[in-house]
Amino acid sequence: MSDYQKYFWRRSSPQLSRSYSPTGSNSPHLSNSSQQFKDYLSATDCDWNDDLDEFDPNDIEKLKRNTLTSLSSIDIPMMSFGNNSNLSSPIESTKHKSIDEKTANEIARINNDIVRFKKFEALLKEPNVDIVKLKKLSWSGIPEECRPEAWQILMGYLPCNSNEREYVLKTKRNEYVKLVKETFKNGTSRLNQSIYHQIHIDVPRTNPDIPLYQNPIIQESLEKILYCWAIQHPTIGYVQGINDLITPFYHVFLSKYIPLKSISRFDFYSFPKEQLTIVEADSFWCLTILLDEIQDNYIHAQPGIVRQVEKMNELTNRIDEPLYNHLKEENVNFLQFAFRWMNCLLMREISLPNIIRMWDTYLCEANGFSEFHTYVCAALLEKWSKELITQEFQNIIIFLQHIPTKNWTDNDIELLLSEAYMYKSLFHDSPNHLNHITCTKIKI
């Protein structure tokens, strides 16, 4: 093992200030929820095939403990309450300190959001957007105001050259309008009824807890997108689950015209038809690009999903062997719960706002919706290890089909993505490491 590797695995985590930001890193910037972990991820690009026999998985646990210790000790500047604050009782001082910490944290968060927005705004206004910079900046989340344009560039729908975008958008949107006009010129009665009927049934089931997707105008719009995609891809056709995958695009592109906080109470009967057509067209083309990446998930026998589930099974064995053995003892087949996780990209397990945040990161990863998603699923399963390892078969399946993520916040998503990235850094393209090293159970 090289001196650098020995240093990396055995270093202690220094205390960092809030303003610290690594430079020159080739890895994506992670969220500020764990600045030390950014350094960890940046360092995982080294060659894992070198001297693997010397690697001690227990060192990961030490590194994680040191990271958490240093994070808990970060000093947050206190706001002054005046000279009289020095005369306060210990109880009052504690109360003031708590208020100060919350205020300082909120101010820091707002300032960070403003700085990030300005960075995105400046980058997206460049004549030629640097896609590498955009991915690094987007990995830890994209501001709502910048997300529609950023997603379209990251998807490859919009060119990086700003001079070409207007022409591309006009061409693609007109192409979609012509496709819809030709497809629905005789109404729905002349459509392929098998495909249309299934879509017509599935659309009202899409995000049933979100009022937007129960609106008849929006449902009709989604039906057009899904049917047009299906007839343009006859070898695949329409597969249940694709209806879920259109909604993040639809939600994000709609937010260009309506703030997300106002969508649930917006009157879509007054929404300009031209804008709705734009949202439809952009969603259709981005869905097409996404499904081109993961089309093996939806062809006959769905071999892409089978491969992902098998990989997840193997990862779980390396990441959390006690959990893996318990699931095996209870005769739990990963396909019994993970099939849906892959087929719908966790959209039925995690809320739409959190899924949108996850997709910010997926779009910055090579094969983000297939390979990286598998690591996310492995990290998600391992997160519930303590709950699962005490349960029997029936309760395990019920739990995994209804995982308690309803109240998850941005921090929960940041930690899940960070842990998935760590596993990918450890195991991806490192067959020797995957075959011979078993991780100790670790938590971020």
C-alpha positions as CSV (number, residue, x, y, z in Angstrom):
1,M,0.0,0.0,0.0
2,S,1.3,3.5,-0.9
3,D,2.1,6.1,1.7
4,Y,-0.8,8.1,0.5
5,Q,-3.3,5.3,1.0
6,K,-1.9,4.6,4.5
7,Y,-2.3,8.2,5.3
8,F,-5.9,8.3,3.9
9,W,-7.2,5.4,5.8
10,R,-5.6,6.3,9.1
11,R,-5.8,10.0,9.2
12,S,-7.8,11.7,11.9
13,S,-10.4,14.2,10.8
14,P,-9.4,17.8,11.5
15,Q,-12.0,20.4,12.7
16,L,-13.3,22.4,9.8
17,S,-15.0,25.8,9.7
18,R,-18.3,26.3,8.0
19,S,-16.7,28.2,5.2
20,Y,-14.2,25.5,4.2
21,S,-14.5,24.3,0.6
22,P,-12.1,21.9,-1.1
23,T,-10.6,23.0,-4.4
24,G,-9.3,21.0,-7.3
25,S,-11.4,17.9,-6.4
26,N,-12.4,15.6,-9.3
27,S,-15.3,14.2,-7.3
28,P,-18.7,15.8,-7.0
29,H,-19.1,18.2,-4.1
30,L,-21.3,16.8,-1.4
31,S,-23.7,18.7,0.8
32,N,-22.5,20.7,3.7
33,S,-24.1,18.1,6.1
34,S,-20.7,16.4,6.2
35,Q,-17.8,18.5,5.0
36,Q,-15.3,15.9,6.2
37,F,-17.1,13.3,4.1
38,K,-16.4,15.4,1.0
39,D,-12.7,15.0,1.6
40,Y,-13.3,11.3,2.1
41,L,-15.2,10.9,-1.2
42,S,-12.6,13.0,-3.1
43,A,-9.9,10.6,-2.0
44,T,-11.7,7.5,-3.0
45,D,-10.6,7.9,-6.6
46,C,-7.3,6.2,-6.0
47,D,-6.6,2.7,-7.5
48,W,-8.4,0.2,-5.3
49,N,-6.7,-2.7,-7.0
50,D,-3.4,-1.7,-5.5
51,D,-2.3,-3.7,-2.4
52,L,-5.8,-4.7,-1.4
53,D,-4.6,-7.4,0.9
54,E,-3.3,-4.6,3.2
55,F,-6.6,-2.9,3.4
56,D,-8.3,-3.1,6.8
57,P,-12.0,-2.5,6.7
58,N,-12.0,-1.6,10.4
59,D,-10.2,1.6,9.4
60,I,-13.4,2.8,7.7
61,E,-15.2,2.6,11.1
62,K,-12.4,4.6,12.7
63,L,-12.6,7.2,10.0
64,K,-16.4,7.5,10.3
65,R,-16.1,7.9,14.1
66,N,-13.5,10.6,13.8
67,T,-15.6,12.4,11.2
68,L,-18.7,12.4,13.4
69,T,-16.7,13.6,16.4
70,S,-15.2,16.5,14.4
71,L,-18.6,17.5,13.0
72,S,-20.1,17.5,16.5
73,S,-17.4,19.9,17.7
74,I,-17.7,22.5,15.0
75,D,-18.0,26.0,16.6
76,I,-20.8,28.2,15.4
77,P,-20.3,31.9,16.0
78,M,-22.7,33.3,18.6
79,M,-24.8,36.4,18.0
80,S,-24.4,39.0,20.7
81,F,-27.5,40.0,22.8
82,G,-25.7,43.0,24.4
83,N,-23.7,43.6,27.5
84,N,-26.4,42.4,29.8
85,S,-26.1,39.0,28.4
86,N,-23.0,38.5,30.6
87,L,-25.2,38.8,33.7
88,S,-27.7,36.2,32.7
89,S,-28.2,33.1,34.8
90,P,-26.8,29.8,33.6
91,I,-30.3,28.8,32.4
92,E,-30.8,32.0,30.5
93,S,-27.4,31.7,29.0
94,T,-28.2,28.2,27.8
95,K,-31.4,29.4,26.3
96,H,-29.7,32.3,24.6
97,K,-27.0,30.0,23.3
98,S,-29.6,27.7,21.8
99,I,-31.4,30.6,20.1
100,D,-28.1,31.9,18.8
101,E,-27.1,28.6,17.4
102,K,-30.4,28.1,15.6
103,T,-30.3,31.7,14.2
104,A,-26.7,31.3,13.1
105,N,-27.4,28.0,11.4
106,E,-30.4,29.5,9.6
107,I,-28.4,32.5,8.5
108,A,-25.6,30.3,7.3
109,R,-28.1,28.1,5.3
110,I,-29.7,31.1,3.7
111,N,-26.3,32.6,2.8
112,N,-25.2,29.3,1.4
113,D,-28.4,29.1,-0.8
114,I,-27.8,32.6,-2.1
115,V,-24.2,31.8,-3.0
116,R,-25.1,28.6,-4.7
117,F,-27.8,30.3,-6.7
118,K,-25.4,32.9,-7.9
119,K,-22.9,30.3,-8.9
120,F,-25.6,28.4,-10.9
121,E,-26.9,31.6,-12.5
122,A,-23.4,32.6,-13.6
123,L,-22.6,29.2,-14.9
124,L,-25.8,28.8,-16.9
125,K,-25.4,32.2,-18.5
126,E,-22.0,31.3,-20.0
127,P,-21.9,31.1,-23.8
128,N,-20.7,27.5,-23.5
129,V,-21.6,25.8,-20.2
130,D,-18.8,23.8,-18.7
131,I,-20.6,20.4,-18.2
132,V,-17.9,19.2,-15.8
133,K,-18.4,22.3,-13.6
134,L,-22.2,22.0,-13.8
135,K,-22.1,18.3,-12.7
136,K,-19.8,19.2,-9.7
137,L,-22.0,22.0,-8.7
138,S,-25.3,20.1,-9.2
139,W,-24.2,16.9,-7.4
140,S,-25.2,18.4,-4.0
141,G,-28.5,19.8,-5.2
142,I,-29.8,22.4,-7.7
143,P,-31.8,25.5,-6.7
144,E,-35.4,25.3,-7.8
145,E,-35.1,28.3,-10.0
146,C,-32.2,26.8,-12.0
147,R,-33.3,23.2,-12.1
148,P,-35.3,23.2,-15.3
149,E,-32.5,24.5,-17.5
150,A,-29.8,22.6,-15.5
151,W,-31.6,19.3,-15.9
152,Q,-32.1,19.8,-19.6
153,I,-28.4,20.4,-20.1
154,L,-27.4,17.5,-17.9
155,M,-29.8,15.2,-19.7
156,G,-28.3,16.2,-23.1
157,Y,-31.6,17.6,-24.2
158,L,-30.2,21.2,-24.4
159,P,-26.8,21.8,-25.9
160,C,-24.1,23.5,-23.8
161,N,-23.8,26.2,-26.5
162,S,-26.3,28.9,-25.7
163,N,-26.6,30.0,-29.3
164,E,-28.0,26.6,-30.3
165,R,-30.6,26.2,-27.6
166,E,-33.4,28.3,-29.1
167,Y,-33.3,26.3,-32.3
168,V,-33.1,23.0,-30.6
169,L,-36.1,23.7,-28.3
170,K,-38.2,25.1,-31.1
171,T,-37.4,22.0,-33.3
172,K,-38.1,19.4,-30.6
173,R,-41.2,21.1,-29.3
174,N,-42.7,21.4,-32.8
175,E,-41.8,17.8,-33.5
176,Y,-43.7,16.7,-30.3
177,V,-46.7,18.8,-31.3
178,K,-46.8,17.2,-34.7
179,L,-46.6,13.7,-33.1
180,V,-49.5,14.4,-30.8
181,K,-51.6,15.9,-33.6
182,E,-51.0,12.9,-35.8
183,T,-51.5,10.3,-33.0
184,F,-54.7,11.8,-31.6
185,K,-56.3,13.2,-34.8
186,N,-59.1,10.7,-34.6
187,G,-59.6,10.9,-30.9
188,T,-58.8,8.0,-28.5
189,S,-61.2,5.5,-30.0
190,R,-58.7,4.7,-32.9
191,L,-55.7,4.3,-30.6
192,N,-54.2,0.9,-29.6
193,Q,-56.7,0.2,-27.0
194,S,-54.5,-2.3,-25.0
195,I,-51.8,0.3,-24.5
196,Y,-54.2,3.3,-24.0
197,H,-56.4,1.4,-21.6
198,Q,-53.4,0.5,-19.3
199,I,-52.1,4.1,-19.4
200,H,-55.6,5.4,-18.7
201,I,-55.8,3.2,-15.6
202,D,-52.3,3.9,-14.4
203,V,-52.2,7.7,-14.7
204,P,-54.8,8.3,-11.9
205,R,-52.7,6.1,-9.6
206,T,-49.6,8.2,-10.2
207,N,-48.7,10.2,-7.1
208,P,-52.2,9.8,-5.6
209,D,-51.3,12.0,-2.6
210,I,-50.4,15.0,-4.7
211,P,-53.5,17.0,-5.9
212,L,-51.7,18.1,-9.0
213,Y,-51.8,14.6,-10.5
214,Q,-55.5,14.2,-9.8
215,N,-56.3,17.2,-12.0
216,P,-58.0,16.0,-15.2
217,I,-56.0,18.5,-17.3
218,I,-52.7,17.1,-16.0
219,Q,-53.9,13.5,-16.3
220,E,-54.8,14.0,-20.0
221,S,-51.4,15.7,-20.5
222,L,-49.5,12.7,-19.0
223,E,-51.6,10.2,-21.0
224,K,-50.5,11.9,-24.2
225,I,-46.8,11.8,-23.2
226,L,-46.9,8.1,-22.2
227,Y,-48.9,7.0,-25.2
228,C,-46.7,8.8,-27.7
229,W,-43.6,7.4,-26.1
230,A,-45.1,3.9,-26.2
231,I,-46.0,3.9,-29.9
232,Q,-42.6,5.4,-30.7
233,H,-40.9,2.4,-29.0
234,P,-42.9,-0.6,-30.1
235,T,-40.3,-3.1,-29.0
236,I,-40.9,-2.0,-25.4
237,G,-44.4,-0.5,-25.6
238,Y,-45.9,0.8,-22.3
239,V,-44.7,-0.9,-19.1
240,Q,-46.2,-0.2,-15.7
241,G,-43.9,2.0,-13.7
242,I,-43.0,4.3,-16.6
243,N,-45.9,6.5,-15.5
244,D,-44.0,7.2,-12.3
245,L,-40.8,8.2,-14.1
246,I,-42.5,11.0,-16.1
247,T,-43.6,13.0,-13.0
248,P,-40.2,14.3,-11.8
249,F,-39.6,15.9,-15.3
250,Y,-43.2,17.2,-15.4
251,H,-42.9,18.7,-11.9
252,V,-39.6,20.4,-12.5
253,F,-40.5,21.8,-15.9
254,L,-43.8,23.0,-14.6
255,S,-41.9,24.9,-11.8
256,K,-40.5,27.2,-14.5
257,Y,-44.0,28.8,-14.7
258,I,-45.4,28.0,-11.3
259,P,-43.5,27.9,-7.9
260,L,-43.6,24.4,-6.5
261,K,-45.1,25.6,-3.3
262,S,-48.1,27.0,-5.3
263,I,-48.7,24.0,-7.6
264,S,-51.1,22.1,-5.3
265,R,-53.6,25.0,-5.2
266,F,-53.0,26.4,-8.8
267,D,-56.0,26.7,-11.1
268,F,-54.9,24.8,-14.2
269,Y,-58.0,25.7,-16.1
270,S,-56.5,29.1,-16.5
271,F,-53.0,27.9,-17.3
272,P,-51.9,28.9,-20.8
273,K,-52.2,26.0,-23.2
274,E,-48.9,27.0,-24.9
275,Q,-47.0,26.7,-21.6
276,L,-48.6,23.3,-20.9
277,T,-47.5,22.1,-24.3
278,I,-44.0,23.2,-23.6
279,V,-43.9,21.3,-20.3
280,E,-45.3,18.2,-22.1
281,A,-42.8,18.3,-24.9
282,D,-39.8,18.8,-22.7
283,S,-41.0,16.1,-20.4
284,F,-41.5,13.7,-23.3
285,W,-38.0,14.2,-24.7
286,C,-36.3,13.9,-21.4
287,L,-38.2,10.8,-20.5
288,T,-37.1,9.4,-23.9
289,I,-33.4,10.1,-23.0
290,L,-33.8,8.6,-19.5
291,L,-35.4,5.4,-20.8
292,D,-32.8,5.0,-23.5
293,E,-30.3,4.6,-20.6
294,I,-32.4,2.0,-18.7
295,Q,-34.3,0.4,-21.5
296,D,-33.1,-3.1,-20.4
297,N,-35.3,-2.6,-17.4
298,Y,-38.4,-2.7,-19.6
299,I,-37.7,-5.1,-22.5
300,H,-38.9,-8.7,-22.3
301,A,-37.8,-10.5,-19.1
302,Q,-36.5,-7.1,-17.8
303,P,-32.8,-8.2,-17.7
304,G,-31.6,-4.8,-16.5
305,I,-33.6,-5.1,-13.3
306,V,-32.4,-8.7,-12.7
307,R,-28.8,-7.5,-13.0
308,Q,-29.3,-4.6,-10.6
309,V,-31.0,-6.8,-8.0
310,E,-28.3,-9.4,-8.2
311,K,-25.7,-6.7,-7.8
312,M,-27.6,-5.3,-4.8
313,N,-27.7,-8.7,-3.3
314,E,-23.9,-9.0,-3.6
315,L,-23.3,-5.5,-2.2
316,T,-25.5,-6.2,0.8
317,N,-23.4,-9.3,1.5
318,R,-20.2,-7.1,1.6
319,I,-21.7,-4.1,3.3
320,D,-23.7,-5.8,6.0
321,E,-23.0,-9.5,6.3
322,P,-25.2,-10.1,9.4
323,L,-28.2,-8.5,7.6
324,Y,-27.5,-10.5,4.5
325,N,-27.3,-13.8,6.4
326,H,-30.5,-13.0,8.3
327,L,-32.4,-12.3,5.1
328,K,-31.1,-15.5,3.6
329,E,-32.1,-17.5,6.7
330,E,-35.6,-16.0,6.4
331,N,-35.7,-17.0,2.7
332,V,-36.2,-13.4,1.6
333,N,-35.5,-13.1,-2.1
334,F,-34.3,-9.6,-3.1
335,L,-36.6,-9.6,-6.1
336,Q,-39.6,-9.7,-3.7
337,F,-39.0,-6.1,-2.6
338,A,-36.1,-4.7,-4.8
339,F,-37.8,-5.3,-8.1
340,R,-40.1,-2.3,-7.5
341,W,-37.2,-0.2,-6.2
342,M,-35.5,-0.7,-9.6
343,N,-38.6,-0.6,-11.8
344,C,-39.9,2.7,-10.4
345,L,-36.6,4.1,-9.3
346,L,-37.8,4.3,-5.6
347,M,-40.6,6.7,-6.6
348,R,-43.1,4.7,-4.5
349,E,-40.8,4.5,-1.5
350,I,-39.6,8.2,-1.3
351,S,-41.6,11.4,-1.7
352,L,-41.5,13.3,-5.1
353,P,-39.6,16.3,-3.7
354,N,-36.9,14.0,-2.3
355,I,-36.8,12.0,-5.5
356,I,-36.2,15.3,-7.5
357,R,-33.3,16.1,-5.1
358,M,-31.9,12.6,-5.7
359,W,-32.2,13.0,-9.5
360,D,-30.0,16.1,-9.2
361,T,-27.2,13.8,-8.2
362,Y,-28.2,10.9,-10.5
363,L,-27.8,13.3,-13.5
364,C,-24.2,14.0,-12.4
365,E,-23.2,10.4,-12.2
366,A,-22.2,8.1,-15.1
367,N,-25.1,5.7,-15.6
368,G,-26.8,7.4,-12.6
369,F,-30.2,5.8,-13.1
370,S,-28.8,2.3,-13.4
371,E,-25.5,1.7,-11.7
372,F,-25.5,4.5,-9.1
373,H,-29.1,3.8,-8.3
374,T,-28.2,0.2,-7.3
375,Y,-25.8,1.6,-4.7
376,V,-28.5,3.9,-3.4
377,C,-30.8,0.9,-3.0
378,A,-28.1,-1.0,-1.2
379,A,-27.5,2.0,1.2
380,L,-31.3,2.3,1.7
381,L,-31.6,-1.4,2.7
382,E,-28.6,-1.2,5.0
383,K,-30.1,1.9,6.7
384,W,-32.9,-0.3,8.2
385,S,-30.6,-3.1,9.3
386,K,-31.4,-2.8,13.0
387,E,-35.2,-3.0,12.3
388,L,-34.9,-5.9,9.8
389,I,-32.5,-8.2,11.6
390,T,-35.0,-8.9,14.4
391,Q,-38.0,-9.6,12.1
392,E,-39.3,-12.7,10.4
393,F,-40.1,-13.2,6.7
394,Q,-43.6,-11.7,6.6
395,N,-42.8,-8.6,8.6
396,I,-39.6,-8.1,6.6
397,I,-41.5,-8.0,3.3
398,I,-44.2,-5.8,4.7
399,F,-41.6,-3.4,6.1
400,L,-39.6,-3.2,2.9
401,Q,-42.7,-2.5,0.9
402,H,-43.7,0.3,3.2
403,I,-40.3,1.8,4.4
404,P,-40.9,4.8,6.7
405,T,-39.5,7.6,4.7
406,K,-42.6,9.9,4.8
407,N,-40.9,12.4,7.1
408,W,-37.5,12.4,5.5
409,T,-35.8,15.7,5.0
410,D,-33.0,16.9,2.7
411,N,-30.5,15.8,5.3
412,D,-31.7,12.2,5.1
413,I,-31.4,12.3,1.3
414,E,-27.9,13.8,1.5
415,L,-26.7,11.1,3.9
416,L,-28.2,8.3,1.7
417,L,-26.5,9.7,-1.4
418,S,-23.2,10.2,0.4
419,E,-23.2,6.6,1.6
420,A,-24.1,5.3,-1.8
421,Y,-21.3,7.3,-3.3
422,M,-18.9,5.8,-0.8
423,Y,-20.0,2.3,-1.7
424,K,-19.6,3.0,-5.3
425,S,-16.1,4.4,-4.7
426,L,-15.2,1.2,-2.8
427,F,-16.7,-1.4,-5.1
428,H,-17.4,-0.1,-8.6
429,D,-14.9,-1.4,-11.2
430,S,-12.9,-3.0,-8.3
431,P,-13.7,-6.7,-8.7
432,N,-10.9,-7.8,-6.4
433,H,-12.1,-5.5,-3.7
434,L,-15.7,-6.6,-4.0
435,N,-14.7,-10.3,-4.0
436,H,-12.2,-10.3,-1.1
437,I,-13.1,-7.5,1.2
438,T,-16.1,-7.4,3.4
439,C,-17.0,-4.0,4.9
440,T,-17.7,-3.6,8.6
441,K,-21.1,-2.2,9.1
442,I,-20.8,1.5,8.9
443,K,-23.0,4.5,9.4
444,I,-22.7,8.1,8.3
